[in-house]
Amino acid sequence: MGKQEMYDKLRDAIANQDINGAGPLVQEALDAGLTPFEIINDGLSVGMKIIGDKFEAAEVYLPQIMMSAKAMKAAMEILDPILEEDETSESVGTCIKFVQEGDIHDIGHRLVATMLGANGFTVIDMGVDVPNDKVIEEVAAHKGEKLMLSGSALMTTSMLGQKDVMRLLEEEGLRDSVKVMFGGAPVTDSWIKELGADATAENAAEAANVALELMKK
């Protein structure tokens, strides 16, 4: 089976909510010589994007999204130990990952966390609906490390909380010690500029590339 055919199968396992088939397919892809990064980047995350787009277009609903997330989880249970083993002692940086308070959308958030981990970041996943003061406490606790803060918001209302995060970072004297990326459907380049944050990205794979570039600056 060619690489592309394997990617398509992995993609379809996620897009079609194949909870039982996702894990064995990942194993098959690994046995065929695909790297965990290729499996996530070119297969699984493509499937998540398809289901995410369908959800936004109201072609599928929350139960399907949850089933796709379960299929993704089954796939990652095989990949996570390999990714952890692969990690060199030198981490690219620490990334504090969270979803804004008032927002419980975690599919995209988890995918970005997975991609960052696959690219050498040490990821601290704070989960969903995280109050801003908790985010700031976490940043303060890691001050002095090569640090990135990555926040997601899927709703315009929760997106406004990103403004408060930036204000609090300034007030606490932490802004210069951390690179800040925000993502989510309503987040645009002009919003990032308005906030004074560092970057946004269209999808999980791009988020990983943008994050790596930011850490070099």
Contacts in CASP RR format, 6 or more apart in sequence:
PFRMAT RR
TARGET T0000
AUTHOR 0000-0000-0000
METHOD contacts of the structure
MODEL  1
MGKQEMYDKLRDAIANQDINGAGPLVQEALDAGLTPFEIINDGLSVGMKI
IGDKFEAAEVYLPQIMMSAKAMKAAMEILDPILEEDETSESVGTCIKFVQ
EGDIHDIGHRLVATMLGANGFTVIDMGVDVPNDKVIEEVAAHKGEKLMLS
GSALMTTSMLGQKDVMRLLEEEGLRDSVKVMFGGAPVTDSWIKELGADAT
AENAAEAANVALELMKK
1 32 0 8 1.000
3 34 0 8 1.000
3 38 0 8 1.000
3 42 0 8 1.000
6 28 0 8 1.000
6 29 0 8 1.000
6 32 0 8 1.000
6 34 0 8 1.000
7 38 0 8 1.000
7 42 0 8 1.000
7 43 0 8 1.000
7 46 0 8 1.000
8 43 0 8 1.000
9 25 0 8 1.000
10 22 0 8 1.000
10 25 0 8 1.000
10 26 0 8 1.000
10 29 0 8 1.000
10 39 0 8 1.000
10 42 0 8 1.000
10 43 0 8 1.000
10 44 0 8 1.000
10 46 0 8 1.000
10 47 0 8 1.000
10 75 0 8 1.000
11 43 0 8 1.000
11 44 0 8 1.000
11 46 0 8 1.000
11 47 0 8 1.000
11 50 0 8 1.000
12 18 0 8 1.000
12 47 0 8 1.000
13 21 0 8 1.000
13 22 0 8 1.000
13 23 0 8 1.000
13 25 0 8 1.000
13 44 0 8 1.000
13 71 0 8 1.000
13 75 0 8 1.000
14 22 0 8 1.000
14 43 0 8 1.000
14 44 0 8 1.000
14 46 0 8 1.000
14 47 0 8 1.000
14 48 0 8 1.000
14 50 0 8 1.000
14 51 0 8 1.000
14 68 0 8 1.000
14 71 0 8 1.000
14 72 0 8 1.000
14 75 0 8 1.000
15 47 0 8 1.000
15 50 0 8 1.000
15 51 0 8 1.000
15 68 0 8 1.000
17 51 0 8 1.000
17 64 0 8 1.000
17 67 0 8 1.000
17 68 0 8 1.000
17 70 0 8 1.000
17 71 0 8 1.000
18 25 0 8 1.000
18 71 0 8 1.000
19 67 0 8 1.000
19 70 0 8 1.000
19 71 0 8 1.000
19 74 0 8 1.000
20 74 0 8 1.000
21 71 0 8 1.000
21 74 0 8 1.000
22 44 0 8 1.000
22 71 0 8 1.000
22 72 0 8 1.000
22 74 0 8 1.000
22 75 0 8 1.000
23 74 0 8 1.000
23 75 0 8 1.000
23 77 0 8 1.000
23 78 0 8 1.000
25 75 0 8 1.000
26 39 0 8 1.000
26 44 0 8 1.000
26 75 0 8 1.000
26 78 0 8 1.000
26 79 0 8 1.000
27 78 0 8 1.000
29 38 0 8 1.000
29 39 0 8 1.000
30 36 0 8 1.000
30 39 0 8 1.000
30 78 0 8 1.000
30 82 0 8 1.000
36 79 0 8 1.000
36 82 0 8 1.000
36 83 0 8 1.000
36 86 0 8 1.000
36 118 0 8 1.000
37 118 0 8 1.000
37 119 0 8 1.000
39 75 0 8 1.000
39 79 0 8 1.000
40 79 0 8 1.000
40 114 0 8 1.000
40 115 0 8 1.000
40 118 0 8 1.000
41 115 0 8 1.000
41 118 0 8 1.000
41 205 0 8 1.000
44 72 0 8 1.000
44 75 0 8 1.000
45 111 0 8 1.000
45 114 0 8 1.000
45 115 0 8 1.000
45 203 0 8 1.000
45 204 0 8 1.000
45 205 0 8 1.000
47 68 0 8 1.000
48 68 0 8 1.000
48 72 0 8 1.000
48 107 0 8 1.000
48 108 0 8 1.000
48 111 0 8 1.000
48 204 0 8 1.000
49 203 0 8 1.000
49 204 0 8 1.000
51 60 0 8 1.000
51 64 0 8 1.000
51 65 0 8 1.000
51 68 0 8 1.000
52 60 0 8 1.000
52 65 0 8 1.000
52 107 0 8 1.000
54 60 0 8 1.000
54 64 0 8 1.000
55 61 0 8 1.000
55 62 0 8 1.000
55 64 0 8 1.000
55 65 0 8 1.000
56 185 0 8 1.000
65 107 0 8 1.000
68 107 0 8 1.000
69 106 0 8 1.000
69 107 0 8 1.000
69 110 0 8 1.000
72 110 0 8 1.000
72 111 0 8 1.000
76 114 0 8 1.000
79 118 0 8 1.000
83 117 0 8 1.000
83 118 0 8 1.000
87 120 0 8 1.000
88 120 0 8 1.000
91 120 0 8 1.000
91 121 0 8 1.000
91 122 0 8 1.000
91 146 0 8 1.000
92 119 0 8 1.000
92 120 0 8 1.000
92 121 0 8 1.000
92 146 0 8 1.000
92 212 0 8 1.000
92 215 0 8 1.000
93 120 0 8 1.000
93 121 0 8 1.000
93 122 0 8 1.000
93 145 0 8 1.000
93 146 0 8 1.000
93 147 0 8 1.000
93 148 0 8 1.000
93 215 0 8 1.000
94 121 0 8 1.000
94 122 0 8 1.000
94 123 0 8 1.000
94 124 0 8 1.000
94 142 0 8 1.000
94 145 0 8 1.000
94 146 0 8 1.000
94 147 0 8 1.000
94 148 0 8 1.000
95 113 0 8 1.000
95 116 0 8 1.000
95 117 0 8 1.000
95 121 0 8 1.000
95 122 0 8 1.000
95 123 0 8 1.000
95 124 0 8 1.000
95 147 0 8 1.000
95 148 0 8 1.000
95 149 0 8 1.000
95 150 0 8 1.000
95 211 0 8 1.000
96 124 0 8 1.000
96 126 0 8 1.000
96 135 0 8 1.000
96 138 0 8 1.000
96 139 0 8 1.000
96 142 0 8 1.000
96 147 0 8 1.000
96 148 0 8 1.000
96 149 0 8 1.000
96 150 0 8 1.000
97 109 0 8 1.000
97 112 0 8 1.000
97 113 0 8 1.000
97 116 0 8 1.000
97 123 0 8 1.000
97 124 0 8 1.000
97 125 0 8 1.000
97 126 0 8 1.000
97 127 0 8 1.000
97 150 0 8 1.000
97 151 0 8 1.000
97 152 0 8 1.000
98 109 0 8 1.000
98 125 0 8 1.000
98 126 0 8 1.000
98 127 0 8 1.000
98 128 0 8 1.000
98 130 0 8 1.000
98 135 0 8 1.000
98 149 0 8 1.000
98 150 0 8 1.000
98 151 0 8 1.000
98 152 0 8 1.000
99 105 0 8 1.000
99 106 0 8 1.000
99 109 0 8 1.000
99 127 0 8 1.000
99 128 0 8 1.000
99 129 0 8 1.000
99 130 0 8 1.000
99 151 0 8 1.000
99 152 0 8 1.000
99 153 0 8 1.000
99 154 0 8 1.000
99 158 0 8 1.000
100 129 0 8 1.000
100 130 0 8 1.000
100 151 0 8 1.000
100 152 0 8 1.000
100 153 0 8 1.000
100 158 0 8 1.000
100 159 0 8 1.000
100 161 0 8 1.000
100 162 0 8 1.000
100 165 0 8 1.000
101 129 0 8 1.000
101 130 0 8 1.000
101 131 0 8 1.000
101 132 0 8 1.000
101 158 0 8 1.000
101 161 0 8 1.000
102 129 0 8 1.000
102 155 0 8 1.000
102 157 0 8 1.000
102 158 0 8 1.000
103 128 0 8 1.000
103 129 0 8 1.000
103 152 0 8 1.000
103 153 0 8 1.000
103 154 0 8 1.000
103 155 0 8 1.000
103 158 0 8 1.000
104 128 0 8 1.000
104 129 0 8 1.000
105 128 0 8 1.000
105 152 0 8 1.000
105 154 0 8 1.000
105 155 0 8 1.000
106 127 0 8 1.000
106 128 0 8 1.000
108 152 0 8 1.000
108 184 0 8 1.000
108 204 0 8 1.000
109 127 0 8 1.000
109 128 0 8 1.000
109 151 0 8 1.000
109 152 0 8 1.000
110 125 0 8 1.000
111 204 0 8 1.000
112 150 0 8 1.000
112 152 0 8 1.000
112 183 0 8 1.000
112 204 0 8 1.000
112 207 0 8 1.000
112 208 0 8 1.000
113 123 0 8 1.000
113 125 0 8 1.000
114 204 0 8 1.000
115 204 0 8 1.000
115 205 0 8 1.000
115 207 0 8 1.000
115 208 0 8 1.000
116 123 0 8 1.000
116 150 0 8 1.000
116 207 0 8 1.000
116 208 0 8 1.000
116 211 0 8 1.000
117 123 0 8 1.000
118 208 0 8 1.000
119 208 0 8 1.000
119 211 0 8 1.000
119 212 0 8 1.000
121 148 0 8 1.000
121 211 0 8 1.000
124 138 0 8 1.000
124 142 0 8 1.000
126 134 0 8 1.000
126 135 0 8 1.000
126 138 0 8 1.000
132 161 0 8 1.000
132 164 0 8 1.000
132 165 0 8 1.000
132 168 0 8 1.000
133 168 0 8 1.000
135 149 0 8 1.000
135 165 0 8 1.000
135 168 0 8 1.000
136 165 0 8 1.000
136 168 0 8 1.000
136 169 0 8 1.000
136 172 0 8 1.000
136 174 0 8 1.000
139 147 0 8 1.000
139 149 0 8 1.000
139 169 0 8 1.000
139 172 0 8 1.000
139 174 0 8 1.000
139 177 0 8 1.000
139 178 0 8 1.000
140 172 0 8 1.000
140 174 0 8 1.000
143 174 0 8 1.000
143 177 0 8 1.000
144 177 0 8 1.000
146 215 0 8 1.000
147 177 0 8 1.000
147 178 0 8 1.000
147 179 0 8 1.000
148 178 0 8 1.000
148 179 0 8 1.000
148 180 0 8 1.000
148 181 0 8 1.000
148 211 0 8 1.000
148 214 0 8 1.000
148 215 0 8 1.000
149 165 0 8 1.000
149 169 0 8 1.000
149 178 0 8 1.000
149 179 0 8 1.000
149 180 0 8 1.000
149 181 0 8 1.000
150 180 0 8 1.000
150 181 0 8 1.000
150 182 0 8 1.000
150 183 0 8 1.000
150 207 0 8 1.000
150 211 0 8 1.000
151 162 0 8 1.000
151 165 0 8 1.000
151 181 0 8 1.000
151 182 0 8 1.000
151 183 0 8 1.000
152 182 0 8 1.000
152 183 0 8 1.000
152 184 0 8 1.000
153 159 0 8 1.000
153 161 0 8 1.000
153 162 0 8 1.000
153 182 0 8 1.000
153 183 0 8 1.000
153 184 0 8 1.000
153 186 0 8 1.000
153 187 0 8 1.000
154 184 0 8 1.000
154 185 0 8 1.000
154 186 0 8 1.000
155 186 0 8 1.000
156 186 0 8 1.000
159 182 0 8 1.000
159 184 0 8 1.000
159 186 0 8 1.000
159 187 0 8 1.000
159 191 0 8 1.000
162 182 0 8 1.000
162 187 0 8 1.000
162 191 0 8 1.000
162 195 0 8 1.000
162 197 0 8 1.000
163 195 0 8 1.000
165 180 0 8 1.000
166 175 0 8 1.000
166 180 0 8 1.000
166 195 0 8 1.000
166 196 0 8 1.000
166 197 0 8 1.000
169 175 0 8 1.000
169 178 0 8 1.000
169 180 0 8 1.000
179 198 0 8 1.000
179 199 0 8 1.000
179 211 0 8 1.000
179 214 0 8 1.000
179 215 0 8 1.000
179 217 0 8 1.000
180 196 0 8 1.000
180 197 0 8 1.000
180 198 0 8 1.000
180 199 0 8 1.000
181 197 0 8 1.000
181 198 0 8 1.000
181 199 0 8 1.000
181 200 0 8 1.000
181 201 0 8 1.000
181 207 0 8 1.000
181 210 0 8 1.000
181 211 0 8 1.000
181 214 0 8 1.000
182 191 0 8 1.000
182 192 0 8 1.000
182 195 0 8 1.000
182 197 0 8 1.000
182 200 0 8 1.000
183 200 0 8 1.000
183 201 0 8 1.000
183 207 0 8 1.000
184 200 0 8 1.000
187 200 0 8 1.000
188 200 0 8 1.000
189 200 0 8 1.000
191 200 0 8 1.000
192 198 0 8 1.000
192 199 0 8 1.000
192 200 0 8 1.000
198 214 0 8 1.000
199 210 0 8 1.000
199 211 0 8 1.000
199 214 0 8 1.000
200 210 0 8 1.000
201 207 0 8 1.000
201 209 0 8 1.000
201 210 0 8 1.000
END
